[in-house]
Amino acid sequence: MRIEPYDKSQLDAVIRLSLRAWTPVFDSLQKAMDFEVYRSFYPDGWQVNQQKAVEEVCRAADTKVWVANDSGSTVGFVAVKLHLESSMGEIYMVAVDPDYQQRGIGTTLVEFALDFMKVAGMSVAMVETGGDPGHAPARYTYEKAGFGLLPIARYFKKL
């Protein structure tokens, strides 16, 4: 496996793997949230929102994106934002194709991102994820990389 800078010709592959990777996450979110609140967030389906989010991240001038390639296939990606004013690097988005999960690719992408942050002079790294069961693999990866949890309660109510 190789990690290399993202190229716009890889956008479709990154979107496809992301949507496949995040299917169990959004299934879990739907079960964890009030249905009306969930539907308010994703009236056209979560896939529409997530595709737009991935496209925006991959095109954003303030975001660095890398892809993991294995035998010519794009199997994962990571996006990093640097917040220079606070000297904090943020793993903004990361996904691994389900066919390639549990092979250390997510861990390798996270470590790559952390190394990039260090070289860029950041003193703190941050990543956000959900507390629902669908995000458990992500939490495991982040904790394995040494991230510490800051408990935050976020509540939603349909109006």
C-alpha positions in Angstrom: 0.0 0.0 0.0 1.2 3.5 -0.8 -0.1 6.9 0.5 0.1 9.7 -2.1 -1.3 13.1 -2.6 -4.9 13.2 -3.8 -5.4 14.0 -7.5 -8.8 15.2 -8.8 -8.9 12.2 -11.1 -9.5 10.1 -7.9 -12.6 11.9 -6.8 -15.1 9.3 -8.0 -13.1 6.5 -6.3 -12.9 8.4 -3.1 -16.6 9.1 -3.1 -17.5 5.5 -3.8 -15.3 4.1 -1.1 -16.5 6.7 1.4 -20.1 6.0 0.8 -19.5 2.3 1.2 -17.4 2.8 4.3 -19.9 5.1 6.0 -23.1 3.0 5.3 -22.9 1.2 8.7 -22.1 4.6 10.4 -25.3 6.2 9.0 -27.4 3.1 9.7 -26.2 3.4 13.3 -26.9 7.1 13.5 -30.4 6.6 12.2 -31.1 4.2 15.0 -29.4 6.4 17.6 -31.3 9.6 16.7 -34.9 10.6 16.7 -36.2 9.7 13.2 -37.6 13.2 12.6 -34.3 14.9 13.5 -32.3 12.4 11.4 -34.7 13.1 8.4 -34.2 16.9 8.9 -30.5 16.4 8.6 -30.7 14.1 5.6 -34.0 14.9 3.7 -32.6 13.5 0.4 -30.7 10.7 2.1 -27.3 10.8 3.8 -25.5 9.7 0.6 -26.3 13.0 -1.1 -25.0 15.0 1.9 -21.9 12.9 2.2 -21.0 13.0 -1.4 -21.2 16.8 -1.4 -19.1 16.9 1.8 -16.4 14.7 0.3 -16.4 16.8 -2.9 -16.0 20.0 -0.9 -13.2 18.6 1.2 -11.3 17.3 -1.8 -11.6 20.7 -3.5 -11.0 22.9 -0.4 -7.9 25.0 -0.6 -7.4 24.8 3.1 -7.4 21.0 3.3 -4.7 18.5 2.4 -5.9 15.2 1.1 -4.0 11.9 0.6 -5.2 8.6 -0.7 -4.1 5.1 0.1 -3.6 2.9 -3.0 -3.2 -0.8 -3.1 -2.4 -2.6 -6.4 -3.7 0.4 -8.4 -7.0 0.7 -6.4 -7.9 3.7 -4.2 -8.7 2.0 -0.9 -8.8 4.9 1.6 -8.2 8.6 2.1 -7.5 11.1 4.8 -8.1 14.9 4.8 -6.3 17.2 7.2 -6.9 20.9 8.1 -4.3 22.9 9.8 -5.5 25.6 12.2 -2.4 27.8 12.4 -3.8 30.3 14.9 -4.2 27.5 17.5 -1.4 25.3 16.3 -3.8 22.4 15.9 -4.1 19.9 13.2 -7.4 18.3 12.5 -8.1 15.0 10.9 -11.2 16.2 9.1 -12.3 13.1 7.2 -11.0 9.6 6.9 -12.4 6.5 5.3 -11.3 3.0 4.2 -13.1 0.9 1.7 -14.9 -1.9 3.5 -13.1 -4.6 1.4 -9.8 -3.3 2.9 -10.8 -2.6 6.5 -9.1 -4.3 9.4 -5.8 -4.4 7.6 -4.2 -1.4 9.3 -5.0 1.1 6.5 -7.0 3.4 8.7 -4.2 3.4 11.3 -1.6 4.1 8.7 -3.6 7.0 7.3 -4.0 8.5 10.8 -0.3 8.1 11.6 0.5 9.7 8.2 -1.7 12.6 9.1 -0.2 13.0 12.5 3.3 13.0 11.0 2.2 15.7 8.5 0.9 17.8 11.4 4.1 17.5 13.4 6.2 18.5 10.4 3.9 21.5 9.8 4.6 22.7 13.4 1.3 21.8 15.0 1.3 21.1 18.7 -2.1 19.4 19.1 -4.0 17.0 16.9 -7.8 16.7 16.9 -10.4 14.3 15.4 -14.1 14.1 15.9 -16.3 11.0 15.6 -19.6 9.7 16.9 -20.3 7.9 20.1 -22.8 5.5 18.5 -22.0 1.9 17.8 -21.4 2.6 14.1 -18.4 4.8 15.0 -16.8 2.2 17.3 -14.1 1.2 14.7 -13.1 4.8 14.3 -12.9 5.4 18.0 -10.7 2.3 18.4 -8.4 3.6 15.7 -8.1 7.0 17.3 -7.6 5.7 20.7 -4.9 3.2 19.4 -3.1 6.3 17.9 -3.1 7.9 21.4 -6.0 10.3 21.1 -7.8 11.1 24.4 -11.5 11.5 24.6 -13.1 14.8 25.6 -16.7 13.9 26.6 -19.2 16.3 24.9 -22.9 16.1 25.1 -24.8 17.3 22.0 -28.6 17.2 22.1 -31.1 17.6 19.3 -34.8 18.2 19.2 -37.1 18.4 16.2 -39.0 21.7 16.1 
